[in-house]
Each structure stands twice: as structure tokens, then as C-alpha cells.
Amino acid sequence: MLRNQELSIYMLILSVITLLSTLFFYLFISPVAAIYVFVICLILTCIQVVFTFWRYQKIAQLSDYLRKVTNGDYQFDIRDNHEGELSILKSEIYKVTLMLTQEGSSLKQDKLKLTDAISDISHQLKTPLTSMMVMSDLLSSKNLDEEKRNEFTRNIRIQLERIDWLVSSLLKLSKIDAGTIQFKKDEVSVIQMIEKAAEAVLIPMDIKQQTLKFSGADNVTFRGDLKWTSEAILNILKNGVEHTAEGGEITISYSENALFTEICIYDNGKGIPKKDLPYIFKRFYKGTNASEDSIGIGLAMAYSIISAQNGDVEVSSKEGEGTTFTIKFYKQAIKSIK
């Protein structure tokens, strides 16, 4: 404390004031008055020294706390409900510490997610790459007949298309997570969006002799991005087509009220087991009824696209009866609480 230059100057000024005041009263008033003035000044100086020493202790505690923060220790709570500049400083430091704690936790979670994502991507790419390497070695054989050669070539192309789709989907998901995609906020016709999404599943549905039905008013709209929302709906429709038997039916109903626009996609397929329901929107999660070719990324992308547009999606299902996806696009910045 005594090494502080400002404090040394302050104490010197107090000493000079004490001596000058005592001298003035001694020369112009009386020696007794001078003694009283000297004692009072001395008491005030001692009080000031004690108070300054107390403040130095508090500041030293804050300095020690900040050193702990730099070492990653955020456990100490220094909030102070008393009035005063030190209390305000404590509260501000606590706010900064709390923010650093949250950011550190968020960075840790992001790091874990990145590690898991890299592991999942490696796993997903390993199988088709291994398959293509084996088939490419077989194609180099001169004794391979033409029919097998064509089969291997076709399989390699299928695997390449699968890898291309996987990489493209992962890039889209990473952009959504990073917030680099600017979703439009146009007034979108729901029927137009559904028809755009359904175009890609009409042929697979025709092959399986499935029926697609719409139910809703033509003037139902929502504020969002036509292209991205169509892709989200398409991924949900693909899931329905995959898990609905031949001759099955998929129904899309839509409506609008003062709070939100609702879209329900129902299929009468095999349904989703109860144990899988909490995880179906998780990336790379493959449910009990998932096909061998399933990657487990389509529903995760649909969820991310809808959530990024002030929307929400829920699923209900019963095994053997079918599955319903309920999508809500809210007109205000609110979401249902799960």
C-alpha cells in the first residue's frame, strides 16, 4: 500500500494540512486550540489510513479472484448487494465472469459436437469408400465379364451419389449451425411449398403405389423461405415414403390461425418405436426400423431448417398405425415449450 505513489502524495498533503492548521491556530488563536486541531486532524488521518487499508484488502481480493478466473476457476461468487463503487465493480466483474463461464461451456460443447461430427462423418464415408475400392480392384481384372463390370460400375455410381448427398447435406447443416444462411422472410403459399417438395417423391410413391393427399385452404401462408422449407418438408416426406408399405397413404393437412401456421404430415406406415422417438431428430441416429441405406441426417436437417425460421416440429407415432409430424411456423418470436 505504501508503495503507491498516489497514496504517498495524498498522505503528504494531509500531513502538510495538519501542520499548517496546527501552526495557524497556535499563532493566531491559542495553544490549546492548536492541540485540539492537531488531535482532530490526526484522528481523521488515521481513519483515512484504516479505510484505505480496507479498500486495498478488497481490491487485493478482486485481484486474486481475477487471477483464478484466468486459470479457469469460475466458482467464486463475488456478487455484493451493498451500495458503493466497490460493490458495483464486484457486480460487473461477476457479470463478465458469468459470461465467460457460459462462453467457455458453449465452446466446450461445440468442441465435443465437432469431435462427434468428425467421427460420424468418418464412419459414414468409410463404408462406401471401402466398397468402391473393392469394386475398382475387381474392375481392373481382365477376366471380369461384361455383366459384372456394368453392375460394379453402377454400384460405384450409386455410392458416389450417396457420398455427394452426404457431403452436401453436412455442408448445409454446418452453415445453418453457424448462422451463415440468410433465410428469406417472404409470404409463402403453403400449398405451393408442399407441391414443390412433393415433386421429388412422386416417382418413388408411384413405384410403391402410394397415395398423397392434401387437405387445407388455398390461401394458407407463412413467413419463411420457400426453397429451404421445401427441402425440410421433402426430407419428412422421404421418411414417410420409406416407412410406408406399398399401397399406403400419406396425408398433408395445413391450417392457419392468429398465432401460427400448422402443417401436419401423416402416414399410415409401420410407425416409430417409442424408444426411438426422442432421438429421431438427432444427427446420424438410425432408428430400429431404419433401412440399411439410411444415414440419419434427413430429419435432423428438417428440424434445423424449421427451427431456424421461428418454427417448431413435433412427432407422434404408434407402431403399426403410422406417424404424424406436426410443424408450426409462429407469426411472432415465440415457440412452444417442450
N, C-alpha and C positions, 0 to 999 in steps of 0.2 A: 504493500500500500504506500509506504514512504518513498518508493522509487518512482512514483507517479509525479511527473514534473508539474502538471496542473494542480495537483493536490498540494505540492510543496509551495507553489506560488500562493495558493489560497490560504494556507496556514501562515505564511509570511505576512500577507495582507492583514489577516486577523490579529497577528501579534503587533503589527505597526499601529493598527487602530486602537488596540488595548493600551499600548504605551502612550500614544498621543492623547487619548481620552483621560487616562490617569494623570498625565502631566498637566493637562489643561485644568482639571478640577483641583489639582494640588496648588497650582499657581494662582488661579483666579477665584476659587470657591473656598475650599478648606482641605486640610489633610485628611480629615475623617471622610468627607465626600469622595475624595480621591481613592481611599481604601475601598469604599463601597463599590465605586465604579470598577475598580480593578477586579474585585471578587466576582461581580456580576459578569464582566467580560470573560473572566477565567472559567466560570461555570458554563456560559454559553459556548465557549470554545471546546470545553470537554464534551458537552452534549453533541456538538457538531462532529467531534472526532469519533465518538461512540457510534453515532448514526452513520457516519461514513464507513466505519469499520463493518457495521452490519450490512450496509449495501454491498460492500466488497465481498462479503461472505456469500450473499445471494447471487451476485454476478459470477463468483467462482463456482457455485453450484450449477448455474446455467452453462458455464464453460465446460464443466465436467460432463454435463448431460449431452452437450453438443459433440464432445469427443466420443461419447458412447454411441451417438447416432451415426457418426462417421464410420464406426466399427460395426454397424449393423444392428445395434441394440435399440429397439424402439419401444421397450416395455414400460419405461418410466413415465408416469403421468404427472405433468407439472402444471395442470390447469389450476388457476387461482381465482376464486370468486370475489376477492377483495378489490377495492378500488386502488388505483395508483399506477404509475408508469411501469413499475416492475411487473405488476400483475398483468397489465396489457401486453408487455413484452413476452411474459410466460405464455399467455393465451395464444399469441401469434406464433411463437415457436412450436407450441403444441399442434396448431393447425397445420404448419408446414411439415411437422413430423408425421402427423396422421396422413397427409397427402403422400409423403414419401413412402410410408408403410403400404398404402393402397397401391401405389405405382410399383413398388417392389414386388408385392404379391401378384399383381397383374402381369409383370414381366416374367415372374417365375412360372405362372400358369401358361403364358404364351410360349415359353421355352419348352415346357413339358408337352404342350399341344404340338409344337413344331417337331419335337422328337418323335412323338407318336405318329404324326402325319408322314414323316420321312420313312418310319418303319412300315407303315401301312402301304405307302406307295411302292416301296421296295418289294414288299410281299406281293402286291397286285401285279407288278411288272415282271416279277421273276418267273411266274408260271408261263405266260405267253412267250416270253423271250426264250426260255428253255425249250419250249415246244417248237418254236421256229428254228432254233439252232439244230435240233434233231432232224427236222424235216429238210432243212437246207443241206445237211450232210447226206441225207438219203437221195435228194435230188441230183447230187453230183455223181451218183452211181450210174454207170453206163448200162447196167443190167436192169434198170428200173423200167417197167412197162409204161406205156403212154397213159393208161387209165390212172395208175397210181400217181404218176407225175402231175396229172391235172388235179387230182384230189389234194395232193400236198400243196400245190400252188394255190388252190382255192382256200385251203385252211390257213396258209400263211397270210393271205389277204384278209381273211376274217380276223385273225389275231392282230394284224396291223391296224385294222379299223377299230378294234377294241382298244388298243393302246392309244390311238389318236383320240378317241372319245374320252378315255380316262384322263389323259393329259389336258385336253380342252376343258373338261369339267372341273378338274382341280385348279386350273388357272382361273376359271370363273369364280370358284369358291374363294380362292385366295384374294381376288380383287374385291369380292363382297365383304370379306372379313376385314380387309384393310381400309374399306370405305372409299375406294378409288372409283367405284362405279357411281355415276350420277343418274339415279333413276328419274325418269320423267314423271311429271305430275299432271298428265293430261286427263281429260274427261273421257274415259274408255267405256265403250259399249260392252257389256258382259257377254252378250250373245256373239258379238264379233270376235272377242278374245277367245271364247270357247271353240268356235268354229275353226279359228286359226290353229289352236292347239290340237284339235281333233284330226286335222288333216294327216298328221304323221302316223296315226294309229288306225286309220280306216282300212288299210290293206291287211295288217295283222288281224284285225277284228273280222274282216271278211273271210280270211282263211279259216278262222275258228268259228265262223258263222255266229258271231256275237252281234247283239243289237245295242245301238247307242241312242238314248232318248234324252231330249231336252224338255225342261219344264220351267217356265218363267215368262215374265213380261218382256217385250222387246225393248222397252225404254229403261231397263235397269242398267245403271252405270256405277263406276267407282273411279276415284282419282288414283292413277298409277301409270305404270309403264306397260304398254301393250305387248311389246316384244318379250320382255323378261317375264312378265306374268304368264304369258302363253307358254313359255318354257317350263315354268313351275307347274302349271296345270297339266302339261304334256307328261311330265315325269310321274305325276299321280295317276294319270290315265294309263300309262305304260304299266304301272304296278297293278292296276285293276285288270288290264287285259291279260297280264302274265298269270294272275292268280284266279282267273275266272275260267271255268271249263267251257268246252265247246257248246254253242247254243245258249250261252249265258247272256246276261243283260247288264249294261252299265247305264245308270241314270244320273243326269246332271240337272239339279234344280237350283234356281237363283232367285233372290228377292232383295228388296232394299227398304230400309226404314230410316228414321231420323238419325240414328246412331251409326249404323254400319250397313255395308252391302255383304250379303251372305251367299256363298256358293257351296252346295253340298254335292259331293260325288259319291254315289253309292254303287256297289257291285254286289252281285249275289254269288260271289265266288266261295272259295274254301275258308276264308276268314283268316284272322291273325291270332295265334295263340296268346293267351292272356300274359304270359311271361315275357313275350316279345314287345308288347305294346309300349312300355316306357322307353324303349330303345330304338324304335324304327326310324327316328329322325337323326340318329347318331351316325356319323360318317363311318363307312366300311362295316357297318353292322349288318350281318346276314341272319335273317330270322330262320326259324325252324323250317318253314315252307319255301324258303328261297331256292331258286334254281341254281344249278352249278355255274352258270354263266353270270349270275348276279354279282355285282361289285359292291353294292350297298352304298351308293352315292347319290342316286336319283332323288330319293325322298329328302335327304339332307340338303340338297341344293334347293329343292322346292321350298323347304322350311326357311332357308336363309333368304331366298328371294322375297317371299311373302313377309317375313319379319322385317326386312329392310324397308318395306313400303307401308309401315304402320298397320301391319296385318297380323293375323294370328291363325294358326291351323291346329285342329284337334282331330283325333281319330278315335272311333269306337268300332268294335268288331266282336263277332261271336263266331266261333269255329263252326263251319258247316252252314252258316247262314249268310255271311257276307261282311263287308267292311264299308264304313262311311267316313269320308274325310270332310270336315266342316271348316270352311275358310271364311274369315271375316276381315273385311277391309274397313277400318274405322274412319269416320269422317273427321274426327278430332284426334289429337295426340294422346290417345288412351289405348289401353289393351286390357283384355280380360286377365284376371288374376287366377293362376292355376294353383 
